[in-house]
Amino acid sequence: MFDSLSERLGGVFDRLKGRGALTEADVRTAMREVRIALLEADVALPVARQFVDKVTEEAVGQQVLRSVTPGQQVVKIVNDALVAMLGPDTAELQIDVTPPAVIMMVGLQGSGKTTTTAKLARLLKKQGKKVMMASLDVNRPAAQEQLAVLGTQIEVATLPIVAGQQPVDIGRRAMQAAKLQGFDVLMLDTAGRLHVDQQLMDEMKAVADISKPQEILLVVDSLTGQDAVNVAQNFSDQVPLTGVVLTRMDGDARGGAALSMRAVTGKPIKFAGIGEKLDQIEPFHPSRVAGRILGMGDVVSLVEKAAQAIEQEDAEKMAARLAKGQFDMNDLRGQLAQMRKMGGLGALAGMIPGMKKAQGAVEQAGGDKILLRMDAIITSMTVKERAKPELINAKRKIRIAKGSGTTVQDVNKLLKMHQEMSTAMKRLKKMGGLKGMLGMLGKGGMGGLGNALGGPGMGDMMGKLGGPGGGLPGLPGGGGDIPPELAKFLNKKK
């Protein structure tokens, strides 16, 4: 979503960082370009103006202009201002009250309220909460049935539908049922309209009066751009919102709605929908989003994704095999599947510091289709060939290429990549420990994967993931300190 803004800002900062010393005129020129970039990204004019004025005031100070790395200092100031604009901290749901805690979802029709209700219910269920959902939308055809179907999919209770009942009566019935059945959280999916009107607002206020919700979350479609800010302002004026949920953050909108929302409503963005599937919602972390926009990466989210994608049992089996220096085609296939689970190569590249530009290289090389093609090649091998790739001769390569719809060159690239990774695993066995593992990622594994994806250039780029000491940048063995936020996360996991 923030790609075009990220690209524009990246260009501005590259020019600043390329100069040894900066004058006030240099900074002001750069800030004018930042303002244009924000306006082009659909950020509300007052918000963009306030942001640029604040950054300029700090950036033209003598402390910045006379520092050893003035360009880097300006980027840090912009990063801090972005975090402040998006909200200083991650805002959590305030539902630690006498059950049932009520979460009321509001917003315009088509913004994704019903799906978001189910996504949040699934998230709360994973946190050990007993959740019930109730649809109060009697206007949109089959809206109540849609929530019931989603409830079945995620195994969360929904309030039985009574034909002809009005929203306020459904709300009362839901409250009574949630109390009697001992639910921790009750989620109310209210009706929407195509535009803000008084009837919609009156209905919402009446439901809020009888349910006394702890959270009133406004669901806003990021693709509506500048108008999303007006919608948020209207709702904020009428009901006491406690937070915002942005949907379709995976779309190609220009991101201005997200950047303007907090400044306009004064309410935090609590969650972001990042896809259609019911598990594709995540807490909104301002500092991480700012890091992604400025190409600084997001290592903490990367670690979290890895923790979710990698099954404990599989990891233990893999660790046992690695300890013996074993690594066959089945192991490689498992690694490729995990990369797809984590969002694919493009998503991973965007999260690693200094690798924002690598996303373009990944897409040019064929993006995540490459991972699927590699999987097809491996599945076209026999059980014996997967266990012992050295058996694969010229005849077998032709058969595998035909079976997978690829070329012999593709098969050769995959075999070469496997060989490099296998060599790295054997080296890991000798070196031992985390440093060895991270060294393998940089020198053998990721470089080999890059070569298989798009030749030596891509291999060099992927190899750089290893950093000077072989590990990921900022991780042990990577020639840098662990970022404080990542260290905190890892300690928490322990």
Buried (B, 14 or more C-beta within 10 A) or exposed (E): BBBBBBBBBBEBBEBBBEEEEBEBEBBEBBBEBBBBBBBBBBBBEEBBBBBBEBBBEBBBBEEBBEBEEBBBBBBBBBBBBBBBBBBEEBBEBEBEEEBBBBBBBBBBBEBBBBBBBBBBBBBBBEEEBBBBBBBBBBBBEEBBEBBBEBBEEBEBBBBEBEEEBEBBBBBBBBBEBBEEEEBBBBBBBBBBBEEBEEEBBEBBEBBBEBBEBBBBBBBBBBBBBBBBBEBBBBBBEBBEBBBBBBBBBBBEBBBBBBBBBBBBBEBBBBBBBBBEEBEBBBBBBBBBBBBBBBBBBBBBBBBBBBEEBBEEEEEEEBEEBBEEBBBBBEBBBBBBBBBBBBBBBBBBBBBBBEBBBBBEBBEEBBBBEBBBBBBBBBEBBEEEBBEEBEEBEEEBBEBBBEEBEBEEEBBBBBBEBBBBBBBBBBBBBEBEEEBBBBBBBBBBBBBBBBBBBBEEEBBEBBBBBBBEBBBBBBBBBBBBEBBEBBEEBEEEEE
